[in-house]
Amino acid sequence: MATSDPLVREAKRQRSDAEDGEEEDKWVDGLLRYRFRDGITLFSDPMGVLARGTGSSMWASGEVLCDYLAERPELCRDASCLELGSGLGAAGLTAARLGARLVVMTDVAKQLPLLQRNLATNSPGSDTVHVRELDWTNEVHRQGLESWKRSWTMIFGSDIGYEPQLFEALRLTLLAQCSEATVIYLALADRQEEDEPDVQDFIRAVQGSFECQVVHQRQIEPHQSVTKVVRMRMLAAPGEA
């Protein structure tokens, strides 16, 4: 019986193309392996072998964030970086290639096997890049990462502002992990559908705790939402300004 799932259909089409030599991508252990950039090889999981959900593939906002960092290598050089909602880990691996001294890629438990696979592929045995579980809704997780907490030079993430019910959990996670010296870069899809949040919705949700500025925007494909990169800094507590 033919499947009605468009992701599965597309995955099978790409697999067929790869087997025919029409694509550089290659299927390995049920995962789609492809060259991303700067020597980084990524595994995505459109068939749901190791992970299911939004974190199993690359989204446009992730590409925009990686490009933004690559065009500004000074942001990553000798930096300590926390990536939230890492998915495939593309941005974290990009930061490491650009000279970060520490990168911790985080996501919820169900995404970690795929994230670990990409870490092992690109930085086996690395002392620089690490993978950790971080569920924003879990206060223990938010307050975790004790070895590095509040020491981050930069926190970044892509397309992690699409669920309004998680805005508060994300705000609390950022507050728990950053210091006033930390710079945050979030690449967010500026969705225009009536029932979808846009970038201003997210900014309004966090502006009591963070100064926010849109510093870059790009639309990769005409049918996709514009991605906006929001730079954020934690506001000083009353009496500390």
C-alpha positions, 0 to 999 in steps of 0.5 A: 500500500502506498504511504500518504506521509509526505515525509516518507514519500520524499525520503524514499524519493531521495533514497532512490535518487541517491541509489541512482547516483543522481544525488551526493546524499547517501542512505546509511543505517536508514539515515540520510547522510549528506555534506552540509558545509565546511567539512560537516557531515550530517545525518537526518532521519526522515524515516524516524529510525533514531528520532521523530519530530521536528528535530529529525531534519534541517529547517530553513532557520537552522541554515540561516543561523549557520550562515550567520555564524559562518559569516561572523566567525569572531562570534565563535572564536574561543567562545563557550557556546550553548545550543538549545533545541539542537536537532541535528546539531548543525549550528553547534558543529558549525560553531566548533569548526569556527573555533569555539573552545566549548560547545554544548548541544542540547535537546530533549531525550528523544532527539539525543541518539540522532544528535549523538550520531552527528557528534560522533561523525564529526567530532569523535572523542571531542573534548570541545563538543558535548551533548546533554539532555535539556528539557526546558519544562523541567526545572532541574534541567533548566538549572542544570549544566552546573559545570558551565552554567552562567559562563556562556559567551553565547547561547543560540538556537534555531526555530525554537519559538514556534510553540507559544506554550513553551515561550515561558519555559524557554525564557526561564531556561535562558534566564537560568543559563545566561549572565549579563555578559552572554549574547543570545542569537535565536533564528526564528521563522517569522510565520504569517499564518493566523494560527502561528506565532511570529517573531514579535509574539516571541519578543513580546513574551520575553521583553521583560527579561531581555533586550531584543533586536532583529539583526538579520533576516533572510528568506531561503526559498520563496515559499518559506517564511522569512527567518529573523535572527534576534540578538538578545541580552539579559536585562540588568536586575533592578538596582544593578543597572 
